[in-house]
Amino acid sequence: MDYLIKNAVAVASTGFSDARDLRIRGGYITELGNALAPTQEDPETVIDASGCVVWPGLVNTHHHLAQSIMKGVPEGLNQDLGGWLSSVPYRFWPKVTPELMYHAARLGLYELIRSGATTCADHHYLYHSTTSSELEDAVWQAAEELGIRMVLCRGSATETGSHEGMIEHKIEPESIDQIIDRLDTTRKKHHQAGPDAMKKLVVAPTSLIHSSSPEGLKAQAQWARENKLRMHSHLLEVDFDEIQAHKRYGQSAIDYAESCGWLGKDVWYAHLVHSDAHAIERLAATQTGIAHCPTSNCRLGSGIAPVILMAEAGVPISLGVDGSASAESGSMLQELNLTWLI
Ligand SMILES: [Zn+2]
């Protein structure tokens, strides 16, 4: 945990300073400067960073690591979100064994680390009534072995909705009691509190509108807040969320989320592509964040999230690579570059 990094071309944090060297003690940067000398009394690993730029670890706020083994599936090409979900992730979901999940997680995490990420929020949603906890354990294990910070966003569905993979394989969804029981088991086994945590658990129903009930959402929000866990889901990736929210609940998707306790500074959503002025105002007022996933949104033709308007309104913005079955990549540099381009 103790390093002296020397001779970098530049050291970037919130800006660039003149410093070329930095010292790390017990996982923390303790000194920035030039011509820092190795300490005699306390040996540290010296790294020559000549020709390199040193920058902070990037934080990926939305992924589906299981999809790292579902790249380039021909049936998913030229499809929109609904068609692609049926043709790729939902079709293969029932075939993902714990062993496959472990290798998919390692592959996805390697790609992230190679692009400078040190934290990964994985929206892991492979749960049903008889699911094995080994699938989830495989993700925790892969992250632990590679030394990346893991934020496991525990997905769930209490309704099958239009999930053809579940219907075809006769998979029953979980009950809300089952979800909370299993969440609590994971919390006790893995979740660490505090800023130095390497493992965190997040409550993350897979979709607010299509596969959860208002009662289930309220119960999960209450449980999450009692246990000081953050909350995450998909929202407004395509305009179908807005249409369904009006049809099922007689209000906009963002108002429905708020009515279920699902806006707040402890909540962030993937996509939010179809946010109108009212949605942006509510997100900003409640400090609800976005995981902006431009590659996946472009690939599936979902659109471009209005992140410039969100930034002006004060919505917390972060970047996510989304699953590799839609992004065809798991690179934070790709997301940074595309965010800048569009
Ligand atoms: Zn996603």
Residues whose N, C-alpha, C, O or C-beta is under 5 A from the ligand:
A	BS01	ZN	A270 D322
